[in-house]
Amino acid sequence: MKLTYRPEIDGLRAIAVGAVILYHAQVPIFGHQLFKGGFIGVDIFFVISGYLITSIILKELVTTGSFSFKNFYERRIRRILPVLLFIMLISLPFAWMYLIPSGFVDFSKSILYSLGFSSNFYFWHSGQVYGGLDGLFKPFLHTWSLSIEEQYYILFPIILLFTFKYFRKFLIHTLLIGFIISLVLADWGSKNYPSASFYFLHTRMWELLIGSILAYFEITKGYRCKNKLLNLILPFTGIILIGHSILFFNDQMFHPSVYTLSPIIGVCLIIWFSNKDEWVTKILSTKLFVGIGLISYSLYLWHYPVFVFLRINGFVSNLIIGKLILIPVIFFLSILSYLFIERPFRNRNIDFNKIIVFLSIMLTTIIIFNIKIIKENGFKSRFEYLKKINQNYNPDNFFLLKTRMNNSKINLNDFDTRDFNIVLIGDSHGQDLFNSLNLSRNFFSNIKFYYIGDLFSDKFDDKSNNEKFLKQANAIILSSRWDDYKIKALKDSFGKIKDLNQKIFITSRTNEYKVFSKLYTLLDYEVLFNKDKNIDYFGLKKLYFKSRVISSNSTINQKLKKFASENSLIFLNKEDYMCDIPYKECDYVDKVGNKIFYDYGHLTEYGAKYFGKKIYEINWLKLN
């Protein structure tokens, strides 16, 4: 039996998918993540699914006394599989181009598990924390929720049919008891086993069952609420609860738990009390919201792989504009897949046997390719192959490299004696430190940073502008790739600098790490060519610590420290912000996964930004 179409449900879908997309886009507004609770959109989908699926099954049972599993699963197959398989196929060449070998294997495993309706188990078993940094590089992480819904589609109709036939008068009791048990397990599990609680059906079932309970009362009563006052007030309350959750929840909270009741109740209030005479229903029923709701499944499937692949190739980076540009791209792809895949395959005039044949071919192709990827350990050889056909190819592109930053140039016109001005003197490593500070200048109020070149370069000496500039500065930082020659040169010319009577800092030599050629950093080499073990792209901190060629304990840094002490200088050890000595770990990627180092020790732009913030957070300059 066909359900009465409710456009406001599609409007709710629009809110749900919009929240999820904005959450995954990670677009900061004035430095803050505005939609940090957007993950709650998935929970909204669960309530809607529970309501609609139960409505379909119960209406058929009540009106005909029976239920057709064949028709039910045919509808699910027509809706779910075509666009899912299509996006998986489209993703394969991008995964080939952009994923590192271990990530490529993980990609294939997640696809195979997703096809088996169990990717939630895979991501739980592999230790994937939802919202964790490495999740930003897993194109099909979002299929965990699809697997939960598919498991629900398999189990729930059987349980509902059995209960309806043999224990009909206890049907609502069964739904209520299931809801309570699942909610209790979710609340307890989120505190004790948060990953399992997040990914598994038994702790998500209550969100689906609360929708089922609404459907039960609507079908048995024959109507929803008839109280005009409640119908006017409570949908608005529901929107407030949902909006509050999207804006103020965060991925550090216990979820799913009793806290999650807030948006879930909000969804229920809209489903139960919405009516054509109140404004929330009118807004959700507009063409904009309904249109987004209609393509919400395609939007949900497209958005995460698009974000991941373009994040990996460096297109998105941390630029807000790059992320915002992707949203209309995702909408465009979703509209196309809705018009040319979703709608045609859901057309009942197309013979289902033909659809099964077509889907079987797609399914077989996907399975064969991904089994081959796993068997070949992610095809490490493809990197060298790309090098042969493209001499400009640089494997660093696979690790989000942006080339080394251009040298910033000083503008003497910007110098203002009213500010606290810090001048950096040094070579390319001093330039890196300047870039770190200058790119993070928003953290350092009333402080300006300037770089004027290398003390030991011919271009530096005898420049009256530089001398004048140094006299007016409040502090001077000496930072270089120190060696015995440079220390001797510093001692010979130090009197001239000391006579300036400024606050003078001298830094240690920058940490340096093993490299195997100009082409590969330690990270590249380990991930691409280590055949003895699987490498965790985000788990090499201890390896970097062990692979330090230059560290704070190096002889050259001990000499610098002694020189600073003898001359009343402030010694700054760069390892303080580069490594965590007690844990024996050193950073090599930032929090988003961008490479910090371009070579043995020079910084990428991402690395400069990352270390600049750390310098501020640990008060490394000791300015207060």
C-alpha positions as CSV (number, residue, x, y, z in Angstrom):
1,M,0.0,0.0,0.0
2,K,1.3,3.4,-1.0
3,L,2.0,5.9,1.8
4,T,0.7,9.4,1.7
5,Y,3.5,11.7,0.6
6,R,4.7,14.1,3.2
7,P,7.0,16.8,1.7
8,E,8.2,18.0,5.1
9,I,9.9,14.6,5.6
10,D,12.0,15.3,2.5
11,G,12.6,18.7,4.1
12,L,14.0,17.0,7.2
13,R,16.2,14.9,5.0
14,A,17.6,18.1,3.5
15,I,18.5,19.4,7.0
16,A,20.1,16.0,7.9
17,V,22.3,15.8,4.8
18,G,23.1,19.5,4.9
19,A,24.3,19.1,8.5
20,V,26.5,16.1,7.6
21,I,28.0,17.8,4.6
22,L,28.9,21.0,6.5
23,Y,30.3,18.9,9.4
24,H,32.6,16.9,7.0
25,A,33.5,20.0,5.1
26,Q,35.1,21.4,8.3
27,V,34.5,25.0,7.2
28,P,35.6,27.4,10.1
29,I,33.8,30.6,10.6
30,F,36.1,33.2,12.3
31,G,38.3,30.4,13.4
32,H,35.5,28.2,14.9
33,Q,33.9,25.1,13.5
34,L,30.3,26.3,13.2
35,F,28.6,22.9,12.4
36,K,30.6,20.8,14.9
37,G,27.4,18.8,15.7
38,G,26.5,18.2,12.1
39,F,27.1,14.4,12.6
40,I,23.7,14.4,14.2
41,G,22.3,14.4,10.7
42,V,22.8,10.7,10.5
43,D,20.7,10.2,13.6
44,I,17.9,12.2,11.9
45,F,18.1,9.8,8.9
46,F,17.7,6.9,11.3
47,V,14.5,8.2,12.8
48,I,13.1,9.0,9.4
49,S,14.0,5.5,8.2
50,G,12.4,3.8,11.2
51,Y,9.2,5.8,10.7
52,L,8.9,5.2,6.9
53,I,9.9,1.5,6.9
54,T,7.5,0.7,9.7
55,S,4.8,2.7,8.1
56,I,5.2,0.7,4.8
57,I,5.3,-2.7,6.6
58,L,2.4,-2.0,9.0
59,K,0.1,-0.5,6.4
60,E,0.5,-3.6,4.3
61,L,0.0,-5.9,7.2
62,V,-3.1,-4.0,8.4
63,T,-4.7,-3.7,5.0
64,T,-3.8,-7.1,3.5
65,G,-2.9,-9.3,6.5
66,S,0.3,-10.3,4.8
67,F,3.7,-8.8,3.8
68,S,5.7,-9.3,0.6
69,F,9.3,-9.6,1.4
70,K,10.0,-9.8,-2.4
71,N,8.4,-6.4,-3.1
72,F,10.0,-4.8,0.0
73,Y,13.6,-5.9,-0.8
74,E,13.1,-5.1,-4.5
75,R,12.3,-1.5,-3.5
76,R,15.4,-1.4,-1.3
77,I,17.7,-2.8,-4.0
78,R,16.3,-0.4,-6.6
79,R,16.9,2.5,-4.2
80,I,20.2,1.6,-2.5
81,L,22.5,-0.4,-4.9
82,P,22.6,1.4,-8.3
83,V,24.0,4.7,-7.2
84,L,26.2,3.1,-4.5
85,L,27.8,0.8,-7.0
86,F,28.2,3.5,-9.5
87,I,30.0,5.8,-7.1
88,M,32.3,2.9,-6.0
89,L,33.2,2.3,-9.6
90,I,33.9,6.0,-10.2
91,S,36.1,6.2,-7.1
92,L,38.4,3.4,-8.2
93,P,40.6,5.4,-10.6
94,F,40.8,8.3,-8.1
95,A,41.9,5.9,-5.4
96,W,44.5,4.5,-7.8
97,M,45.9,8.0,-8.4
98,Y,45.7,9.5,-4.9
99,L,45.8,6.8,-2.2
100,I,49.0,5.5,-0.6
101,P,49.4,1.7,-0.8
102,S,48.1,1.0,2.8
103,G,45.3,3.4,2.2
104,F,44.4,1.8,-1.1
105,V,44.1,-1.6,0.6
106,D,42.0,-0.1,3.4
107,F,39.8,1.5,0.7
108,S,39.2,-1.8,-1.0
109,K,38.4,-3.6,2.2
110,S,35.9,-0.9,3.2
111,I,34.2,-1.3,-0.2
112,L,34.0,-5.1,0.1
113,Y,32.6,-4.9,3.7
114,S,30.1,-2.2,2.6
115,L,28.9,-4.5,-0.2
116,G,28.4,-7.1,2.5
117,F,26.4,-4.6,4.6
118,S,29.0,-4.7,7.3
119,S,31.4,-1.7,6.9
120,N,30.4,-0.6,10.4
121,F,32.0,-3.7,11.7
122,Y,35.1,-3.2,9.6
123,F,35.7,0.4,10.7
124,W,35.1,-0.6,14.3
125,H,37.5,-3.6,14.1
126,S,40.2,-1.5,12.4
127,G,40.1,1.0,15.3
128,Q,38.7,3.9,13.2
129,V,37.4,6.7,15.5
130,Y,34.7,8.6,13.8
131,G,35.8,12.2,13.6
132,G,39.4,11.1,14.0
133,L,42.0,12.6,11.7
134,D,42.8,9.5,9.7
135,G,39.0,9.2,8.9
136,L,39.5,12.3,6.7
137,F,41.4,10.0,4.3
138,K,38.9,7.0,4.1
139,P,36.6,7.6,1.1
140,F,33.9,5.2,2.2
141,L,33.9,5.8,5.9
142,H,30.4,7.2,5.7
143,T,29.0,3.8,4.6
144,W,29.0,2.7,8.2
145,S,25.6,4.3,8.6
146,L,24.3,2.7,5.4
147,S,25.4,-0.7,6.8
148,I,23.4,-0.1,9.9
149,E,20.3,0.7,7.9
150,E,20.8,-2.4,5.7
151,Q,21.1,-4.6,8.8
152,Y,17.9,-3.0,10.1
153,Y,16.1,-3.7,6.7
154,I,17.1,-7.4,7.0
155,L,16.2,-8.0,10.7
156,F,13.3,-5.6,11.5
157,P,10.7,-6.8,8.9
158,I,11.1,-10.4,10.2
159,I,10.7,-9.4,13.8
160,L,7.8,-7.1,13.1
161,L,6.0,-9.7,11.0
162,F,6.5,-12.4,13.6
163,T,5.3,-10.1,16.4
164,F,2.3,-8.9,14.4
165,K,1.1,-12.4,13.5
166,Y,1.6,-14.1,16.9
167,F,1.8,-11.4,19.5
168,R,-0.1,-8.5,17.9
169,K,-1.5,-7.0,21.1
170,F,2.1,-6.8,22.4
171,L,3.5,-5.1,19.4
172,I,3.8,-1.7,20.9
173,H,5.2,-3.2,24.1
174,T,7.8,-4.9,22.0
175,L,8.8,-1.7,20.3
176,L,8.9,0.3,23.5
177,I,11.0,-2.3,25.3
178,G,13.4,-2.6,22.4
179,F,13.6,1.3,22.4
180,I,14.4,1.4,26.2
181,I,16.9,-1.4,26.1
182,S,18.8,0.0,23.1
183,L,18.9,3.5,24.6
184,V,20.2,2.1,27.9
185,L,22.9,0.1,26.1
186,A,23.8,3.2,24.0
187,D,24.2,5.4,27.0
188,W,26.2,2.8,28.9
189,G,28.2,1.8,25.9
190,S,29.1,5.4,24.9
191,K,30.9,5.8,28.2
192,N,32.6,2.3,28.3
193,Y,32.9,1.2,24.7
194,P,32.5,4.4,22.7
195,S,33.6,3.0,19.3
196,A,31.4,-0.1,19.4
197,S,28.5,2.0,20.7
198,F,28.9,4.4,17.8
199,Y,29.1,1.8,15.0
200,F,26.8,-1.0,16.1
201,L,23.1,-1.6,15.4
202,H,22.1,-2.5,18.9
203,T,23.0,1.0,20.2
204,R,21.4,2.7,17.2
205,M,18.3,0.7,17.2
206,W,16.5,3.1,19.6
207,E,16.8,5.9,17.0
208,L,15.1,3.7,14.4
209,L,12.5,2.3,16.9
210,I,11.4,5.7,18.0
211,G,10.4,6.3,14.4
212,S,8.7,2.9,14.4
213,I,6.7,3.8,17.5
214,L,5.4,7.0,15.8
215,A,4.4,5.0,12.7
216,Y,2.6,2.4,14.9
217,F,0.5,5.1,16.7
218,E,-0.3,6.9,13.4
219,I,-1.5,3.7,11.7
220,T,-3.4,2.3,14.7
221,K,-5.1,5.6,15.5
222,G,-5.6,6.6,11.9
223,Y,-4.3,10.1,12.4
224,R,-1.6,12.2,14.2
225,C,-2.1,15.0,16.6
226,K,-5.3,17.1,16.1
227,N,-4.6,19.7,18.8
228,K,-4.1,23.0,16.8
229,L,-2.1,24.7,19.5
230,L,0.4,21.9,19.8
231,N,0.6,21.6,16.1
232,L,1.6,25.2,15.9
233,I,4.1,25.2,18.8
234,L,5.9,21.9,18.9
235,P,7.3,21.7,15.3
236,F,9.0,25.0,16.1
237,T,10.4,23.4,19.3
238,G,11.6,20.5,17.2
239,I,13.5,22.7,14.8
240,I,15.1,24.5,17.8
241,L,16.2,21.2,19.3
242,I,17.7,20.0,16.0
243,G,19.4,23.4,15.3
244,H,20.9,23.5,18.8
245,S,22.3,20.1,18.4
246,I,23.9,20.8,15.0
247,L,25.5,24.0,16.3
248,F,26.5,23.1,19.8
249,F,27.1,19.3,20.0
250,N,30.6,18.1,19.3
251,D,32.4,14.8,18.7
252,Q,33.9,14.8,22.2
253,M,30.5,14.2,23.8
254,F,29.0,10.8,24.7
255,H,27.2,9.7,21.5
256,P,24.8,8.0,21.0
257,S,23.5,8.5,24.6
258,V,20.7,10.2,26.5
259,Y,22.2,13.5,25.2
260,T,21.2,12.4,21.7
261,L,17.6,12.4,22.8
262,S,17.5,16.1,22.2
263,P,17.7,16.1,18.4
264,I,15.8,12.8,18.2
265,I,12.9,14.3,20.1
266,G,13.1,17.3,17.8
267,V,12.7,15.1,14.8
268,C,9.8,13.3,16.4
269,L,8.0,16.5,17.2
270,I,8.2,17.6,13.6
271,I,7.0,14.2,12.3
272,W,4.1,14.0,14.7
273,F,2.9,17.6,15.0
274,S,3.7,19.0,11.5
275,N,0.7,20.2,9.5
276,K,0.1,22.3,6.5
277,D,-1.1,25.3,8.6
278,E,2.2,26.0,10.5
279,W,5.2,27.7,9.2
280,V,7.9,25.0,10.0
281,T,6.0,22.5,7.7
282,K,5.6,25.2,5.1
283,I,9.3,25.9,5.0
284,L,10.3,22.3,5.0
285,S,7.8,21.7,2.2
286,T,9.3,24.4,-0.1
287,K,10.8,23.4,-3.4
288,L,14.3,24.1,-2.1
289,F,14.1,21.8,0.9
290,V,12.1,19.1,-0.9
291,G,14.5,19.2,-3.8
292,I,17.5,18.7,-1.6
293,G,15.7,16.0,0.3
294,L,14.9,14.1,-2.9
295,I,18.6,14.0,-3.8
296,S,19.8,13.5,-0.2
297,Y,20.8,9.9,-0.7
298,S,23.0,10.8,-3.7
299,L,24.4,13.8,-1.7
300,Y,25.3,11.6,1.2
301,L,27.0,9.0,-1.0
302,W,29.0,11.6,-3.1
303,H,30.1,14.1,-0.5
304,Y,32.6,12.0,1.5
305,P,34.6,10.5,-1.4
306,V,34.7,13.9,-3.1
307,F,36.0,15.6,0.1
308,V,38.6,12.9,0.7
309,F,40.1,12.7,-2.8
310,L,40.3,16.5,-3.2
311,R,41.7,16.8,0.3
312,I,44.4,14.3,-0.5
313,N,45.4,15.9,-3.8
314,G,45.8,19.2,-2.0
315,F,43.0,21.0,-3.9
316,V,41.0,21.8,-0.7
317,S,43.8,22.2,1.7
318,N,42.7,24.5,4.5
319,L,41.3,27.1,2.3
320,I,37.6,27.9,3.0
321,I,36.9,29.0,-0.5
322,G,38.2,25.6,-1.8
323,K,35.8,23.7,0.5
324,L,32.9,26.0,-0.4
325,I,33.5,25.4,-4.1
326,L,33.2,21.7,-3.6
327,I,29.6,22.0,-2.3
328,P,28.0,23.0,-5.6
329,V,30.2,20.3,-7.3
330,I,28.7,17.7,-5.0
331,F,25.2,19.0,-5.7
332,F,25.8,18.9,-9.4
333,L,27.0,15.2,-9.2
334,S,24.1,14.3,-7.0
335,I,21.5,15.9,-9.3
336,L,23.0,13.9,-12.2
337,S,23.0,10.6,-10.3
338,Y,19.5,11.2,-9.1
339,L,18.1,12.0,-12.6
340,F,20.1,9.3,-14.5
341,I,20.6,6.6,-12.0
342,E,18.2,6.8,-9.0
343,R,15.0,7.7,-10.8
344,P,15.4,5.3,-13.7
345,F,16.3,2.3,-11.5
346,R,13.3,3.0,-9.2
347,N,10.9,3.1,-12.2
348,R,8.8,0.0,-11.8
349,N,8.2,-0.2,-15.5
350,I,11.8,-1.4,-15.9
351,D,11.9,-5.2,-15.5
352,F,13.6,-6.1,-12.2
353,N,15.4,-9.1,-13.7
354,K,17.2,-6.8,-16.1
355,I,18.2,-4.6,-13.2
356,I,19.6,-7.6,-11.3
357,V,21.7,-8.6,-14.3
358,F,23.1,-5.1,-14.7
359,L,23.8,-4.8,-11.0
360,S,25.4,-8.2,-10.9
361,I,27.9,-7.1,-13.6
362,M,28.8,-4.0,-11.7
363,L,29.0,-5.9,-8.4
364,T,31.3,-8.6,-9.9
365,T,33.6,-5.9,-11.5
366,I,33.9,-4.1,-8.2
367,I,34.6,-7.2,-6.2
368,I,37.3,-8.5,-8.7
369,F,39.1,-5.2,-8.8
370,N,39.2,-4.7,-5.0
371,I,40.3,-8.3,-4.3
372,K,43.2,-7.7,-6.7
373,I,44.1,-4.5,-5.0
374,I,44.3,-6.2,-1.6
375,K,46.2,-9.2,-3.1
376,E,48.8,-6.8,-4.6
377,N,49.2,-4.8,-1.4
378,G,47.9,-1.6,-2.9
379,F,50.0,-1.7,-6.1
380,K,53.1,0.1,-4.8
381,S,54.7,-0.1,-8.2
382,R,52.2,2.4,-9.6
383,F,54.2,5.2,-8.2
384,E,57.3,4.4,-10.1
385,Y,55.2,3.8,-13.2
386,L,53.8,7.3,-13.0
387,K,57.4,8.6,-12.6
388,K,58.3,6.9,-15.9
389,I,55.5,8.4,-17.9
390,N,55.7,11.9,-16.3
391,Q,59.1,13.3,-15.5
392,N,57.5,16.1,-13.5
393,Y,55.6,13.6,-11.3
394,N,56.5,14.1,-7.6
395,P,55.2,11.3,-5.2
396,D,54.9,14.0,-2.5
397,N,51.6,14.9,-4.2
398,F,50.2,11.8,-2.7
399,F,50.9,13.2,0.7
400,L,49.3,16.6,0.3
401,L,52.6,18.4,-0.5
402,K,52.6,22.0,-1.4
403,T,56.1,23.1,-2.6
404,R,58.3,25.0,-0.3
405,M,57.1,28.5,0.5
406,N,58.5,31.4,-1.4
407,N,60.7,33.7,0.6
408,S,58.8,36.5,2.2
409,K,60.2,39.9,1.6
410,I,60.4,42.6,4.2
411,N,58.5,45.8,3.6
412,L,60.1,48.6,5.7
413,N,57.0,50.7,5.2
414,D,55.1,48.2,7.4
415,F,57.5,48.7,10.3
416,D,55.9,50.6,13.1
417,T,57.8,51.4,16.3
418,R,54.6,51.4,18.3
419,D,54.4,47.6,17.8
420,F,56.5,45.0,19.3
421,N,58.8,44.1,16.4
422,I,60.8,40.9,16.1
423,V,63.5,40.6,13.4
424,L,64.7,37.2,12.3
425,I,68.2,36.8,10.9
426,G,69.2,33.5,9.2
427,D,69.3,31.2,6.3
428,S,66.5,29.0,4.8
429,H,65.9,27.5,8.3
430,G,65.5,31.0,9.7
431,Q,63.2,31.7,6.8
432,D,61.1,28.7,7.9
433,L,60.9,30.0,11.5
434,F,59.8,33.4,10.1
435,N,57.1,31.7,8.0
436,S,55.9,29.8,11.0
437,L,55.5,33.0,13.1
438,N,54.3,35.2,10.3
439,L,51.6,32.8,9.2
440,S,50.4,32.5,12.8
441,R,50.5,36.3,13.5
442,N,46.8,36.3,14.4
443,F,47.8,34.5,17.6
444,F,50.5,37.1,18.5
445,S,48.7,40.3,19.3
446,N,50.6,43.6,18.7
447,I,53.7,41.6,17.5
448,K,55.1,41.9,14.0
449,F,57.7,39.6,12.5
450,Y,60.3,40.6,9.9
451,Y,62.9,38.6,8.1
452,I,66.0,40.3,6.7
453,G,68.3,37.6,5.4
454,D,71.3,35.6,6.4
455,L,73.9,37.1,8.7
456,F,76.6,35.2,6.8
457,S,75.5,36.2,3.3
458,D,77.4,38.9,1.4
459,K,74.0,40.5,0.7
460,F,73.4,41.1,4.3
461,D,76.6,43.0,5.3
462,D,76.9,46.8,5.1
463,K,73.3,47.5,4.5
464,S,72.4,50.6,6.3
465,N,68.7,49.9,6.1
466,N,69.1,46.6,7.9
467,E,71.3,48.2,10.6
468,K,68.7,50.9,11.1
469,F,66.0,48.3,11.2
470,L,67.8,46.2,13.8
471,K,68.3,49.2,16.1
472,Q,64.5,49.9,16.1
473,A,63.5,46.3,16.7
474,N,62.4,45.1,20.1
475,A,63.9,41.7,19.7
476,I,66.2,39.8,17.3
477,I,66.2,36.0,16.6
478,L,69.2,34.3,15.1
479,S,68.2,31.1,13.4
480,S,70.3,29.1,11.0
481,R,71.5,25.6,9.9
482,W,74.3,26.0,12.3
483,D,77.7,24.4,11.9
484,D,81.2,25.1,13.3
485,Y,81.9,27.6,10.6
486,K,78.7,29.6,11.3
487,I,79.3,29.6,15.0
488,K,82.8,30.9,14.5
489,A,81.4,33.6,12.1
490,L,78.8,34.5,14.7
491,K,81.4,34.9,17.4
492,D,83.5,37.1,15.2
493,S,80.6,39.4,14.4
494,F,78.6,39.1,17.5
495,G,79.9,42.3,19.1
496,K,78.2,44.4,16.5
497,I,74.8,42.7,17.2
498,K,75.2,42.8,20.9
499,D,75.9,46.6,20.8
500,L,72.4,47.1,19.6
501,N,71.2,46.4,23.2
502,Q,68.2,44.4,22.0
503,K,66.6,41.3,23.4
504,I,68.4,38.6,21.5
505,F,67.3,35.0,21.0
506,I,69.4,32.2,19.4
507,T,67.7,29.0,18.3
508,S,68.9,25.5,18.1
509,R,69.5,23.9,14.7
510,T,66.3,22.6,13.2
511,N,65.6,18.9,13.7
512,E,66.7,16.9,10.7
513,Y,65.5,13.5,9.6
514,K,66.8,10.7,7.4
515,V,66.1,11.0,3.7
516,F,66.9,8.5,1.0
517,S,67.0,10.8,-2.0
518,K,65.9,14.3,-2.9
519,L,62.7,12.7,-4.2
520,Y,61.5,11.1,-1.0
521,T,61.1,12.1,2.6
522,L,61.3,9.5,5.3
523,L,57.5,9.3,5.3
524,D,57.4,8.8,1.5
525,Y,60.0,6.1,1.6
526,E,58.4,4.1,4.5
527,V,54.9,4.2,3.0
528,L,55.9,3.5,-0.6
529,F,58.8,1.0,-0.3
530,N,58.7,-0.7,3.0
531,K,57.7,-4.3,2.0
532,D,58.2,-5.9,5.4
533,K,55.3,-4.4,7.2
534,N,52.1,-2.3,6.8
535,I,52.7,1.3,7.5
536,D,50.2,3.4,9.3
537,Y,50.3,6.8,7.6
538,F,49.5,8.6,10.9
539,G,51.5,6.3,13.1
540,L,55.1,7.1,12.3
541,K,55.8,9.6,15.1
542,K,58.1,7.2,17.0
543,L,59.9,6.3,13.8
544,Y,60.6,10.0,13.1
545,F,61.9,10.4,16.7
546,K,64.3,7.5,16.1
547,S,65.4,8.8,12.7
548,R,66.6,12.2,13.9
549,V,70.0,13.1,12.4
550,I,70.0,16.4,14.3
551,S,68.3,16.8,17.6
552,S,68.6,18.8,20.8
553,N,71.3,16.4,22.0
554,S,73.5,16.9,19.0
555,T,76.9,18.4,19.6
556,I,76.2,21.5,17.5
557,N,73.2,22.3,19.6
558,Q,75.1,21.9,22.8
559,K,77.7,24.3,21.5
560,L,74.9,26.8,20.7
561,K,73.4,26.4,24.1
562,K,76.8,27.1,25.7
563,F,77.4,30.1,23.5
564,A,74.0,31.5,24.5
565,S,74.7,31.0,28.2
566,E,78.2,32.7,28.0
567,N,76.7,35.7,26.2
568,S,73.5,36.2,28.2
569,L,71.3,35.2,25.2
570,I,68.0,33.5,25.4
571,F,68.4,30.0,23.9
572,L,65.3,28.5,22.2
573,N,65.3,24.8,21.4
574,K,63.2,24.1,18.3
575,E,62.7,20.5,19.4
576,D,60.4,21.8,22.1
577,Y,57.7,22.4,19.5
578,M,58.7,19.7,16.9
579,C,58.7,16.7,19.2
580,D,57.4,15.3,22.4
581,I,60.5,14.1,24.2
582,P,58.9,12.1,27.1
583,Y,56.8,10.1,24.6
584,K,59.7,9.9,22.1
585,E,57.6,11.2,19.2
586,C,58.1,13.8,16.5
587,D,55.5,15.4,14.3
588,Y,55.6,14.9,10.6
589,V,52.0,15.7,9.5
590,D,49.7,18.3,10.8
591,K,46.3,17.6,12.4
592,V,44.6,17.3,9.0
593,G,47.3,15.1,7.6
594,N,49.3,17.5,5.5
595,K,53.0,16.9,5.3
596,I,55.1,19.1,7.6
597,F,58.5,18.6,5.9
598,Y,59.4,19.1,2.3
599,D,62.8,17.3,2.6
600,Y,65.1,16.5,5.5
601,G,64.0,19.4,7.6
602,H,62.6,22.3,5.5
603,L,58.9,23.1,6.1
604,T,55.9,23.0,3.8
605,E,53.4,25.8,4.1
606,Y,51.2,23.4,6.2
607,G,54.2,22.7,8.4
608,A,54.9,26.3,9.0
609,K,51.3,27.0,10.0
610,Y,51.2,24.0,12.2
611,F,54.4,24.8,14.1
612,G,53.5,28.5,14.3
613,K,50.4,27.6,16.3
614,K,52.4,25.3,18.5
615,I,55.0,28.0,19.1
616,Y,52.3,30.2,20.4
617,E,50.6,27.5,22.5
618,I,53.7,26.5,24.4
619,N,54.9,30.2,24.7
620,W,58.1,29.1,23.1
621,L,59.3,32.7,22.6
622,K,58.8,33.4,26.3
623,L,57.3,36.8,25.6
624,N,55.1,36.8,28.7
